[in-house]
């Protein structure tokens, strides 16, 4: 830097060709503004100045959507499909017998050693609803809404350990660093809500998912599209509150000054992350008013609390289901609930199939069913896609780790179940099947990439066209795979 250099000279020296065109455009824009400010153009200007220009502004889908929003219930740890949704009489008949060797030849398990023995379910199933879904008796509330859901019994994945499988399920890659499904959706469609993020995450259970915050990361997309974690106890969002002693008006003045500085720098370097930072500060300011009211579920009628099993002030899956309904009512595009603890290996009573699994079902069954009922009676279910799933399934064999006498199942990527409702899904549908032991998919397999392609399609997005260029090539949620499962559609 030379002593006699002016600020203007320094800016001209650092400017790029792209920014030169951008900055030069301001002069042309000022001429148009002068015309708009004339008496005849003032009304048009007044209308235009209120148009949203932030990254969450609603965007047009590729085609007419069947759903406008998603509530994704992720049961981290992998629920046992054979004890919840996929009844296997032959497995019961041959309970305790060694599995036929052709099933496990060359198979790689997470924990099973030697030749495992088949394990029938300790739980009874009931044909539920007019559709006749066979659902375990440890899900009595789901049985009551059987005609509202489609059960997929033919899910399969490429991963058999928790962290990579959860990442794969959420981002289409077993490695961290890719954008999650919620990030892709808000990038592709924006949000219908001005004072809340387009993608909100709610967590309950023992702790965070094994995949960590990478499960709702924005990856290489602009960071404004990453999931924002809300807490159902304590401060709803960390670090959003004003510091002690700072008045609201003072905070507004500080943010205005900071925004001016950020815009000056953005005009010079053209870094899109500066625009993201500006948007994040503005969203945080709006959330200081909108979030406390949103998170206060105590104002809900007593009948609603009885329906969900909610207790205001507690951190629970039930509270999060009610919050999910309140969020989509306000226009949030993608709400994802994680409930950890479904890893039932049978090492002890707390993680076996006869004690641990029913406990998890009791924590989640009432609220998940209530969510569907509540959305339906409010006229929201038709435009809200609800997905319930884990990251993989469980083996038809008993794990018997270290000779344990408790019943448990190892990780199983070849076949598992999920259910879906609303948002264009055919209610009461049974989709796909597995073989007589529940080991492999037999018909209408639905891979993780297929599920993600289907979710995007229901939201009006072609998964092959929703791309983002990074490191020289176009990326997408489904990588180079994925087929839309149209048989699921109503």
ZIHULIN-V160907 format. One record per backbone hydrogen bond with DSSP energy under -1.0 kcal/mol. CO is the residue of the C=O (numbers start at 1). NH is the residue of the N-H. Records with the same first field share a line. If there is no record, write none. Layout:
# ZIHULIN-V160907
CO->NH + NH
This chain:
# ZIHULIN-V160907
2->5
6->10
7->11
8->12
9->13
10->14
11->15
16->20
17->21
18->22
19->23
20->24
21->25
23->26
24->27
25->29
26->30
27->31
28->32
29->33
30->34
31->35
32->36
33->37
35->38
38->42
41->45
42->46
43->47
44->48
45->49
48->51
54->57
56->191
69->385
70->335
71->387
72->337
73->389
74->76 + 339
75->78
76->341 + 342
80->83
81->85 + 86
84->136
88->92
89->93
90->94
92->95
94->97
97->118
100->103
101->105
104->107
116->99
117->398
118->96
124->137
126->135
128->133
133->128
135->126
136->139
139->143
143->146
145->148
146->149
149->428
150->420
151->431
152->418
154->446
155->416
156->448
161->165
162->166
163->167
164->168
165->169
166->170
167->171
168->172
170->181
180->184
181->185
182->186
183->187
184->188
185->189
186->190
189->59
198->334
199->228
200->336
201->230
202->338
204->340
209->212
212->215
213->216
214->217
216->227
217->180
218->221
222->225
223->226
228->201
236->231
237->240
243->246
247->251
248->252
249->253
250->254
251->255
252->256
253->257
254->258
255->259
256->260
257->261
258->262
259->263
260->264
261->265
262->266
263->267
265->269
266->270
271->274
272->276
273->277
274->278
275->279
276->280
277->281
278->282
279->283
280->284
281->285
282->286
283->287
284->288
286->289 + 290
287->291
290->294
291->295
295->297
297->300
301->305
302->306
303->307
304->308
305->309 + 310
311->314
316->320
317->321
318->322
319->323
320->324
321->325
322->326
323->327
324->328
325->329
327->332
328->331
331->192
333->70
334->200
335->72
336->202
337->74
338->204
342->344
343->345
344->409
349->352
351->346
352->357
355->359
356->360
357->361
358->362
359->363
360->364
361->365
364->368
365->369
366->370
367->371
368->372
369->373
370->374
371->375
372->376
373->377
374->378
375->380 + 381
376->379
381->384 + 423
383->68 + 69
385->71
386->421
387->73
388->419
389->75
393->412
396->119
400->403
401->404
407->353
408->399
410->395
412->393
413->157
416->155
418->152
419->388
420->150
421->386
422->425
424->490
426->429
429->151
431->153
433->442 + 443
435->438
440->435
443->433
446->156
447->451
448->452
449->453
450->454
451->455
452->456
453->457
454->458
455->459
456->461
457->460
458->66 + 67
460->62 + 63
462->465 + 466
465->467
468->475
470->473
473->470
475->468
476->479
478->481
484->486
485->488
486->489
488->426
